[in-house]
Amino acid sequence: MIGTNSFKELGASCNSPVADVEVKISGSNVILKVICHRIPGQVAKIITVLESLSFEVLHLNISSMEETVLYQFVVKVKQRLTINS
């Protein structure tokens, strides 16, 4: 049916001394942005945690400047996620 929009979008962010994190959830997709200091093996650990939480990584973009790195993930929720508003 045209004109019917039945999905909800939710966003959140967290700034800490370790990392700045922004999350947007839209339907079964999640956009996750992490800005932090570069640490060897860090992206592999993030992917492992995401997969253990039933997320499937669809896309990853990594940008860096000196000792700072930006990870942008697009992930899909494997299990049904309920958003309460």
Backbone as ProteinMPNN parsed JSONL, in Angstrom:
{"seq_chain_A": "MIGTNSFKELGASCNSPVADVEVKISGSNVILKVICHRIPGQVAKIITVLESLSFEVLHLNISSMEETVLYQFVVKVKQRLTINS", "coords_chain_A": {"N_chain_A": [[0.843, -1.166, 0.0], [0.712, 2.12, -0.933], [2.101, 4.99, 0.642], [1.908, 4.133, 3.223], [3.657, 3.889, 6.159], [5.186, 1.832, 8.168], [7.364, 1.349, 9.812], [9.582, 2.015, 12.563], [11.946, 4.454, 13.71], [14.883, 4.785, 15.585], [17.281, 6.448, 17.575], [20.471, 6.9, 19.198], [23.152, 8.18, 21.226], [26.462, 8.116, 22.633], [28.981, 9.537, 24.492], [32.204, 9.059, 25.579], [35.309, 8.763, 27.479], [36.604, 6.668, 26.221], [35.39, 6.084, 23.7], [33.363, 7.628, 21.138], [30.077, 6.979, 20.396], [27.508, 6.372, 18.097], [24.235, 5.393, 17.325], [21.792, 4.305, 15.073], [18.654, 2.975, 14.533], [16.667, 1.43, 12.187], [13.988, -0.188, 11.184], [15.009, -3.413, 10.412], [17.644, -2.819, 10.215], [20.748, -1.462, 11.381], [22.683, 1.377, 11.954], [25.851, 1.987, 12.91], [28.175, 4.06, 14.387], [31.462, 4.589, 15.354], [33.861, 6.445, 16.975], [37.176, 6.584, 17.876], [40.361, 6.131, 19.578], [42.962, 4.642, 17.701], [43.481, 1.211, 17.952], [45.294, -1.721, 17.642], [43.7, -4.559, 16.23], [41.204, -3.885, 17.113], [38.851, -3.485, 15.498], [38.228, -6.098, 14.747], [37.495, -7.168, 17.214], [35.198, -5.643, 17.743], [33.495, -6.522, 15.666], [33.261, -9.23, 16.383], [31.853, -8.988, 18.811], [29.465, -7.771, 17.896], [28.461, -9.838, 16.229], [28.089, -11.813, 18.166], [25.937, -10.765, 19.436], [23.841, -11.275, 17.777], [23.882, -9.792, 15.367], [24.354, -9.124, 11.911], [27.017, -8.172, 9.986], [26.753, -6.012, 7.38], [28.018, -4.016, 5.951], [31.074, -2.209, 6.16], [32.897, 0.665, 6.846], [35.991, 2.21, 7.122], [37.68, 4.93, 8.348], [40.529, 6.949, 8.886], [42.621, 9.192, 10.76], [45.655, 10.198, 11.657], [45.981, 9.209, 14.924], [43.316, 8.643, 15.363], [40.297, 6.926, 14.662], [37.475, 6.196, 12.596], [34.827, 4.07, 12.614], [32.303, 2.85, 10.616], [29.519, 1.035, 10.633], [27.097, -0.934, 8.957], [24.608, -2.877, 9.983], [22.6, -5.838, 10.222], [19.802, -6.932, 11.988], [19.581, -10.128, 13.187], [17.741, -11.524, 14.73], [14.374, -10.896, 15.782], [13.783, -7.563, 16.642], [12.437, -5.476, 19.055], [11.198, -2.269, 19.267], [10.402, -0.033, 21.665], [8.458, 2.796, 22.128]], "CA_chain_A": [[0.0, 0.0, 0.0], [1.515, 3.336, -1.046], [1.801, 5.982, 1.662], [1.894, 3.527, 4.552], [5.005, 3.766, 6.703], [4.932, 1.1, 9.401], [8.556, 1.09, 10.596], [9.994, 3.053, 13.498], [13.376, 4.74, 13.719], [15.346, 5.135, 16.921], [18.694, 6.792, 17.573], [21.087, 7.187, 20.495], [24.591, 8.41, 21.159], [27.167, 8.059, 23.908], [30.34, 10.064, 24.43], [32.975, 8.66, 26.75], [36.748, 8.891, 27.232], [37.069, 5.541, 25.401], [34.884, 6.188, 22.332], [32.08, 8.269, 20.864], [29.283, 5.984, 19.69], [26.184, 6.8, 17.645], [23.489, 4.257, 16.788], [20.468, 4.563, 14.526], [17.962, 1.739, 14.189], [15.551, 1.63, 11.278], [13.54, -1.513, 10.776], [15.934, -4.455, 10.848], [19.016, -2.357, 9.989], [21.348, -0.595, 12.396], [23.88, 2.108, 11.536], [26.675, 2.157, 14.106], [29.382, 4.849, 14.144], [32.345, 4.592, 16.513], [35.074, 7.24, 16.835], [38.026, 6.253, 19.018], [41.788, 6.027, 19.289], [43.285, 3.415, 16.989], [44.083, 0.123, 18.723], [45.395, -2.903, 16.779], [42.755, -5.64, 16.487], [39.964, -3.357, 17.675], [37.702, -3.717, 14.63], [37.89, -7.523, 14.84], [36.778, -7.353, 18.484], [33.86, -5.066, 17.59], [32.72, -7.444, 14.825], [32.967, -10.418, 17.189], [30.788, -8.638, 19.761], [28.235, -7.59, 17.133], [27.968, -11.153, 15.816], [27.613, -12.54, 19.358], [24.651, -10.159, 19.803], [22.931, -11.617, 16.677], [23.913, -8.835, 14.278], [25.126, -9.523, 10.732], [27.655, -6.99, 9.421], [26.501, -5.907, 5.947], [28.969, -3.077, 5.353], [31.977, -1.557, 7.102], [33.766, 1.685, 6.287], [36.979, 2.634, 8.113], [38.411, 6.154, 8.009], [41.432, 7.277, 9.989], [43.471, 10.367, 10.67], [46.64, 10.085, 12.734], [45.673, 8.142, 15.889], [41.868, 8.533, 15.525], [39.666, 6.113, 13.628], [36.015, 6.18, 12.535], [34.25, 2.839, 12.074], [30.886, 2.975, 10.3], [28.953, -0.278, 10.344], [25.683, -1.161, 8.686], [24.378, -4.25, 10.415], [21.225, -6.319, 10.171], [19.396, -7.695, 13.171], [19.203, -11.491, 12.781], [16.532, -11.875, 15.477], [13.407, -9.803, 15.827], [14.087, -6.508, 17.605], [11.272, -4.679, 19.369], [11.495, -0.907, 19.702], [9.306, 0.563, 22.418], [8.572, 4.263, 22.184]], "C_chain_A": [[0.894, 1.236, 0.0], [1.09, 4.326, 0.026], [1.747, 5.422, 3.068], [3.327, 3.32, 5.008], [4.872, 3.119, 8.072], [6.186, 0.822, 10.218], [8.88, 2.285, 11.483], [11.491, 3.249, 13.405], [13.747, 5.236, 15.1], [16.823, 5.435, 16.848], [19.181, 7.09, 18.972], [22.568, 7.454, 20.28], [25.171, 8.402, 22.56], [28.583, 8.575, 23.691], [31.054, 9.695, 25.713], [34.456, 8.878, 26.459], [37.296, 7.793, 26.307], [36.657, 5.704, 23.942], [33.615, 7.031, 22.3], [31.303, 7.302, 19.982], [27.93, 6.584, 19.334], [25.505, 5.611, 16.985], [22.149, 4.753, 16.267], [19.875, 3.235, 14.097], [16.771, 2.094, 13.316], [15.125, 0.274, 10.74], [14.5, -2.562, 11.301], [17.394, -4.068, 10.616], [19.467, -1.397, 11.074], [22.574, 0.061, 11.777], [24.63, 2.452, 12.811], [27.937, 2.922, 13.72], [30.18, 4.91, 15.437], [33.576, 5.423, 16.17], [35.919, 6.997, 18.077], [39.497, 6.317, 18.609], [42.047, 4.671, 18.646], [43.995, 2.428, 17.912], [44.142, -1.101, 17.81], [44.408, -4.003, 17.204], [41.389, -5.186, 16.973], [38.741, -3.663, 16.811], [37.282, -5.184, 14.656], [37.113, -7.815, 16.124], [35.357, -6.799, 18.393], [32.971, -5.993, 16.767], [32.335, -8.692, 15.6], [31.83, -10.153, 18.167], [29.461, -8.466, 19.026], [27.631, -8.933, 16.721], [27.458, -11.964, 17.002], [26.271, -12.003, 19.836], [23.601, -10.335, 18.699], [22.788, -10.521, 15.638], [24.747, -9.42, 13.142], [25.704, -8.253, 10.111], [27.468, -7.015, 7.897], [27.541, -5.045, 5.251], [29.806, -2.454, 6.454], [32.836, -0.562, 6.34], [34.696, 2.142, 7.405], [37.702, 3.849, 7.569], [39.316, 6.485, 9.18], [42.214, 8.543, 9.68], [44.361, 10.347, 11.897], [46.246, 8.938, 13.668], [44.176, 7.946, 16.125], [41.289, 7.75, 14.364], [38.148, 6.228, 13.75], [35.595, 4.875, 11.881], [32.775, 3.11, 11.831], [30.388, 1.616, 9.838], [27.504, -0.134, 9.908], [25.468, -2.632, 9.018], [22.893, -4.568, 10.353], [20.963, -7.139, 11.421], [18.936, -9.062, 12.699], [17.921, -11.937, 13.478], [15.62, -10.675, 15.498], [13.728, -8.849, 16.963], [12.841, -5.678, 17.812], [11.709, -3.32, 19.886], [10.26, -0.364, 20.392], [9.49, 2.062, 22.468], [7.638, 4.853, 23.209]], "O_chain_A": [[1.755, 1.368, 0.87], [-0.099, 4.498, 0.298], [1.556, 6.178, 4.02], [4.115, 2.66, 4.332], [4.489, 3.782, 9.035], [6.103, 0.125, 11.23], [8.499, 3.417, 11.188], [12.226, 2.322, 13.061], [13.013, 6.013, 15.712], [17.556, 4.751, 16.133], [18.401, 7.488, 19.837], [23.16, 7.019, 19.293], [24.472, 8.647, 23.543], [29.297, 8.099, 22.808], [30.57, 9.982, 26.807], [34.826, 9.15, 25.317], [38.339, 7.977, 25.681], [37.468, 5.489, 23.042], [32.893, 7.137, 23.291], [31.801, 6.856, 18.948], [27.285, 7.224, 20.164], [26.117, 4.904, 16.185], [21.457, 5.523, 16.934], [20.514, 2.461, 13.385], [15.966, 2.957, 13.668], [15.829, -0.334, 9.934], [14.779, -2.604, 12.499], [18.289, -4.894, 10.799], [18.676, -0.623, 11.613], [23.401, -0.606, 11.155], [24.098, 3.133, 13.688], [28.681, 2.495, 12.837], [29.639, 5.242, 16.492], [34.261, 5.142, 15.186], [35.448, 7.179, 19.2], [39.824, 6.529, 17.441], [41.423, 3.674, 19.008], [44.981, 2.768, 18.567], [43.114, -1.484, 17.25], [44.299, -4.331, 18.385], [40.511, -6.012, 17.22], [37.702, -4.06, 17.337], [36.089, -5.48, 14.592], [36.181, -8.619, 16.118], [34.418, -7.409, 18.903], [31.818, -6.227, 17.13], [31.204, -9.165, 15.49], [30.944, -10.991, 18.336], [28.435, -8.965, 19.487], [26.425, -9.138, 16.85], [26.498, -12.723, 16.864], [25.546, -12.689, 20.556], [22.592, -9.631, 18.684], [21.707, -10.329, 15.082], [25.727, -10.125, 13.382], [24.951, -7.35, 9.746], [27.957, -7.915, 7.215], [27.906, -5.304, 4.104], [29.31, -2.199, 7.552], [33.43, -0.897, 5.316], [34.241, 2.43, 8.513], [38.267, 3.815, 6.475], [38.925, 6.324, 10.337], [42.436, 8.91, 8.525], [43.889, 10.462, 13.028], [46.186, 7.791, 13.224], [43.793, 7.165, 16.996], [41.731, 7.89, 13.223], [37.605, 6.342, 14.848], [35.957, 4.601, 10.736], [32.068, 3.551, 12.737], [30.787, 1.115, 8.787], [26.771, 0.701, 10.437], [26.072, -3.515, 8.408], [22.046, -3.678, 10.422], [21.799, -7.934, 11.851], [18.006, -9.159, 11.899], [17.107, -12.647, 12.888], [16.06, -9.551, 15.253], [13.923, -9.267, 18.104], [12.241, -5.217, 16.841], [12.495, -3.228, 20.829], [9.198, -0.247, 19.781], [10.568, 2.546, 22.814], [7.606, 6.071, 23.386]]}, "name": "protein", "num_of_chains": 1, "seq": "MIGTNSFKELGASCNSPVADVEVKISGSNVILKVICHRIPGQVAKIITVLESLSFEVLHLNISSMEETVLYQFVVKVKQRLTINS"}
